[in-house]
């Protein structure tokens, strides 16, 4: 009998990256969006609480405006994001509405989390949306925040935002859906000996050294930001799974405990052992 993971998941945060929502030709990936809505709505029908952290405001805005290249100046990027945020929610509203599921938008900036009163207000909003059986759809407010556009990692990456939300609402599990299969011992595009790691138990220098840089032209995140997110999760004794979001139905396999993607969970020596063993 195949070994399975022990996944605790009643309150779940799912983060989906821009590369999962937008094809390389700058068109919307309606297949992924539709399946994501189906899976998350089905989880709600099972009685689970779900929060969706979605990138894609700039990518969807580019698609809406017919732009082939991401703008280079902050004001242009913020204007495109303003178009994309509304369009993205309209897309999600239609997709989730097919399954009689209501979604609600939450746009956050770093100061909302940093200041005690707004921190409390954000938590109250999340709690009440979940109580109302609404799926919160969260994104950084790209039309006013500049951290993401300058590629700083203090809050501007949605991988880190998803981890902060997981901490904030005391969720059991964060699932990060990306265009990669998980975390490797080295960059698989450059190192033929790179191996996918089943589990990582701590984020140390050896693990960071295996990470690469930024991602696609639509998104801003890379493996480093996913490890920053994972460190927050591990430090809070929570679980995070990084997996390929090509087919969102992989979420079912993750919740069933199948060994897909990489599980990040506090196990003090695990990551060192796995990297060492895979390099042999």
C-alpha positions as CSV (number, residue, x, y, z in Angstrom):
1,X,0.0,0.0,0.0
2,X,1.4,3.4,-1.0
3,X,2.4,5.7,1.8
4,X,0.2,8.7,2.2
5,X,0.7,12.1,3.8
6,X,-1.1,13.3,6.9
7,X,-2.9,16.3,5.5
8,X,-5.1,18.4,7.9
9,X,-7.5,20.5,5.9
10,X,-10.8,21.9,7.1
11,X,-9.9,25.6,6.4
12,X,-7.9,25.8,3.2
13,X,-6.2,28.7,1.4
14,X,-5.5,28.1,-2.3
15,X,-3.1,30.4,-4.2
16,X,-3.2,30.4,-8.0
17,X,-0.5,32.1,-10.0
18,X,-0.8,34.2,-13.2
19,X,0.8,31.5,-15.3
20,X,-2.0,29.2,-14.4
21,X,-4.6,31.8,-15.5
22,X,-3.0,33.2,-18.7
23,X,-1.7,31.2,-21.6
24,X,1.7,32.2,-23.1
25,X,-0.1,33.8,-26.0
26,X,-1.7,36.3,-23.5
27,X,-5.2,34.7,-23.7
28,X,-7.3,33.6,-20.7
29,X,-6.9,29.9,-19.7
30,X,-10.6,29.3,-19.3
31,X,-10.1,25.6,-18.8
32,X,-8.1,26.1,-15.6
33,X,-10.4,28.9,-14.3
34,X,-13.5,26.7,-14.9
35,X,-12.0,23.7,-13.2
36,X,-10.7,25.8,-10.3
37,X,-14.2,27.1,-9.7
38,X,-15.6,23.6,-9.8
39,X,-13.1,22.1,-7.4
40,X,-13.3,24.9,-4.8
41,X,-17.1,25.0,-5.0
42,X,-17.2,21.2,-4.5
43,X,-14.9,21.6,-1.4
44,X,-17.4,24.1,-0.1
45,X,-20.2,21.6,-0.7
46,X,-18.2,19.1,1.4
47,X,-18.3,21.6,4.3
48,X,-14.8,22.9,4.0
49,X,-13.9,26.6,4.3
50,X,-12.0,28.0,1.3
51,X,-10.1,31.2,0.5
52,X,-8.7,31.8,-2.9
53,X,-5.6,34.1,-3.3
54,X,-5.4,34.9,-7.0
55,X,-2.7,36.7,-8.9
56,X,-3.5,37.9,-12.4
57,X,-4.8,41.5,-12.2
58,X,-2.1,42.8,-14.5
59,X,-2.2,39.7,-16.8
60,X,-5.9,39.9,-17.2
61,X,-5.7,43.7,-17.7
62,X,-3.1,43.2,-20.4
63,X,-5.5,40.7,-22.1
64,X,-8.5,43.1,-21.8
65,X,-6.4,46.0,-23.2
66,X,-4.8,44.0,-26.0
67,X,-1.2,44.5,-24.7
68,X,1.4,42.1,-25.8
69,X,4.1,43.3,-23.3
70,X,3.8,44.1,-19.6
71,X,4.2,47.9,-19.1
72,X,7.4,49.1,-17.6
73,X,6.4,52.1,-15.5
74,X,4.6,51.9,-12.2
75,X,1.7,54.3,-13.2
76,X,1.1,52.2,-16.4
77,X,1.1,48.9,-14.4
78,X,-1.3,50.3,-11.8
79,X,-3.7,51.5,-14.6
80,X,-3.6,48.0,-16.2
81,X,-4.1,46.4,-12.8
82,X,-7.2,48.6,-12.2
83,X,-8.7,47.3,-15.4
84,X,-7.6,43.7,-14.6
85,X,-8.9,43.6,-11.0
86,X,-12.5,44.3,-12.1
87,X,-12.3,42.0,-15.1
88,X,-10.8,39.1,-13.0
89,X,-13.6,39.3,-10.4
90,X,-16.1,39.3,-13.2
91,X,-14.5,36.1,-14.7
92,X,-14.5,34.4,-11.3
93,X,-18.1,35.6,-10.6
94,X,-19.3,33.9,-13.7
95,X,-17.2,30.7,-13.2
96,X,-18.2,30.2,-9.6
97,X,-21.8,31.2,-10.3
98,X,-22.1,28.2,-12.5
99,X,-21.9,26.1,-9.4
100,X,-24.1,28.4,-7.3
101,X,-21.1,29.6,-5.3
102,X,-20.7,33.3,-4.3
103,X,-17.3,35.0,-4.2
104,X,-16.3,38.2,-2.5
105,X,-13.3,40.4,-3.4
106,X,-10.7,41.4,-0.8
107,X,-7.9,43.8,-2.0
108,X,-5.2,44.2,0.5
109,X,-2.0,46.3,1.0
110,X,0.8,45.7,3.4
111,X,-0.3,48.4,5.8
112,X,-3.7,46.6,6.3
113,X,-1.8,43.7,7.8
114,X,0.8,45.8,9.6
115,X,-1.6,48.0,11.7
116,X,-3.5,46.4,14.6
117,X,-6.9,48.0,13.9
118,X,-6.9,47.2,10.2
119,X,-5.4,43.8,10.9
120,X,-8.4,43.1,13.1
121,X,-10.9,44.5,10.6
122,X,-9.4,42.3,7.8
123,X,-9.7,39.2,10.1
124,X,-13.3,40.0,10.9
125,X,-14.1,40.4,7.2
126,X,-12.6,37.0,6.4
127,X,-14.4,35.3,9.3
128,X,-17.8,36.8,8.3
129,X,-17.4,35.9,4.6
130,X,-16.6,32.3,5.6
131,X,-19.6,32.3,8.0
132,X,-21.7,33.5,5.1
133,X,-20.5,30.6,2.9
134,X,-18.7,33.0,0.6
135,X,-15.3,32.2,-0.9
136,X,-13.0,35.3,-0.4
137,X,-10.9,36.1,-3.5
138,X,-7.8,37.9,-2.3
139,X,-5.2,39.9,-4.2
140,X,-2.8,42.6,-3.4
141,X,-4.3,46.0,-4.4
142,X,-2.0,46.4,-7.4
143,X,-3.6,49.7,-8.4
144,X,-2.1,51.4,-5.4
145,X,0.6,49.1,-4.0
146,X,4.1,49.4,-5.6
147,X,6.1,46.6,-3.9
148,X,5.1,43.9,-6.4
149,X,6.0,46.1,-9.4
150,X,9.4,46.9,-8.0
151,X,10.0,43.2,-7.3
152,X,10.5,43.7,-3.6
153,X,9.5,40.8,-1.5
154,X,8.4,42.4,1.8
155,X,4.7,41.8,0.9
156,X,4.3,42.4,-2.8
157,X,4.5,38.7,-3.8
158,X,1.2,36.9,-3.7
159,X,2.9,33.7,-2.5
160,X,3.9,35.6,0.6
161,X,0.5,37.2,0.8
162,X,-1.1,33.8,0.7
163,X,1.1,32.6,3.6
164,X,0.2,35.8,5.6
165,X,-3.5,35.1,5.0
166,X,-3.0,31.5,6.1
167,X,-1.4,32.7,9.3
168,X,-4.1,35.4,9.8
169,X,-7.1,33.2,9.6
170,X,-5.4,30.2,11.2
171,X,-6.0,28.0,8.2
172,X,-4.9,24.4,8.3
173,X,-3.4,24.2,4.8
174,X,-2.0,26.5,2.0
175,X,-2.0,25.0,-1.5
176,X,0.2,27.0,-3.9
177,X,-0.7,26.1,-7.5
178,X,2.1,27.1,-10.0
179,X,3.5,26.1,-13.3
180,X,6.0,23.8,-11.7
181,X,5.6,20.3,-10.2
182,X,7.1,21.3,-6.8
183,X,10.4,22.1,-5.2
184,X,13.5,20.5,-6.7
185,X,17.0,19.9,-5.2
186,X,18.3,22.2,-8.0
187,X,16.9,24.1,-11.0
188,X,15.5,21.2,-13.2
189,X,16.0,23.4,-16.3
190,X,19.7,23.6,-15.7
191,X,20.6,20.5,-13.7
192,X,19.7,17.1,-15.1
193,X,20.3,15.6,-11.7
194,X,17.7,17.7,-10.0
195,X,15.0,15.8,-8.1
196,X,11.6,16.7,-6.9
197,X,11.5,16.7,-3.1
198,X,8.5,15.1,-1.5
199,X,8.8,17.0,1.7
200,X,10.8,20.0,3.1
201,X,10.9,20.5,6.8
202,X,13.0,23.7,7.2
203,X,14.1,26.6,5.1
204,X,17.8,26.9,5.4
205,X,20.7,28.1,3.3
206,X,21.0,24.8,1.5
207,X,17.3,24.9,0.5
208,X,17.5,28.6,-0.5
209,X,20.6,27.8,-2.7
210,X,18.5,25.4,-4.7
211,X,15.9,28.1,-5.6
212,X,15.9,30.1,-8.7
213,X,14.8,33.7,-9.6
214,X,11.7,35.4,-10.9
215,X,9.0,33.8,-13.0
216,X,7.1,34.6,-16.1
217,X,6.5,37.9,-17.9
218,X,3.0,38.0,-16.4
219,X,3.8,37.2,-12.8
220,X,6.6,38.4,-10.5
221,X,7.1,35.5,-8.2
222,X,9.8,32.8,-8.4
223,X,10.9,29.9,-6.2
224,X,12.5,32.3,-3.7
225,X,9.2,33.9,-2.9
226,X,7.6,30.4,-2.5
227,X,10.2,29.5,0.0
228,X,9.6,32.7,1.9
229,X,5.9,31.7,2.0
230,X,6.9,28.2,3.1
231,X,9.0,29.6,6.0
232,X,6.1,31.5,7.3
233,X,3.9,28.4,7.2
234,X,6.6,26.2,8.9
235,X,7.2,28.9,11.6
236,X,3.4,28.8,12.3
237,X,3.2,25.0,12.5
238,X,1.0,24.9,9.4
239,X,1.2,22.9,6.2
240,X,1.8,24.1,2.6
241,X,1.8,22.1,-0.6
242,X,3.5,23.4,-3.8
243,X,2.1,21.7,-6.8
244,X,1.4,22.1,-10.5
245,X,-1.9,23.9,-11.2
246,X,-2.3,22.8,-14.8
247,X,-5.3,20.8,-13.6
248,X,-6.8,22.2,-10.4
249,X,-8.3,18.8,-9.7
250,X,-4.9,18.0,-8.3
251,X,-6.3,19.6,-5.1
252,X,-8.3,16.4,-4.6
253,X,-5.2,14.3,-4.7
254,X,-3.4,16.7,-2.3
255,X,-6.3,16.5,0.2
256,X,-6.3,12.7,-0.1
257,X,-2.7,12.6,1.1
258,X,-1.2,11.5,-2.2
259,X,2.5,12.4,-2.7
260,X,2.1,15.1,-5.4
261,X,4.1,18.3,-5.3
262,X,6.1,19.2,-2.3
263,X,4.8,19.3,1.3
264,X,6.3,22.0,3.5
265,X,5.8,21.1,7.2
266,X,8.0,21.6,10.3
267,X,10.4,18.7,10.6
268,X,13.8,20.2,11.7
269,X,16.2,18.0,9.8
270,X,14.1,16.7,6.9
271,X,15.0,19.2,4.2
272,X,18.8,18.8,4.7
273,X,18.4,15.0,4.5
274,X,16.3,15.1,1.4
275,X,18.6,17.4,-0.5
276,X,21.7,15.4,0.5
277,X,20.1,12.1,-0.5
278,X,18.9,13.4,-3.8
279,X,22.4,14.8,-4.7
280,X,24.0,11.4,-4.2
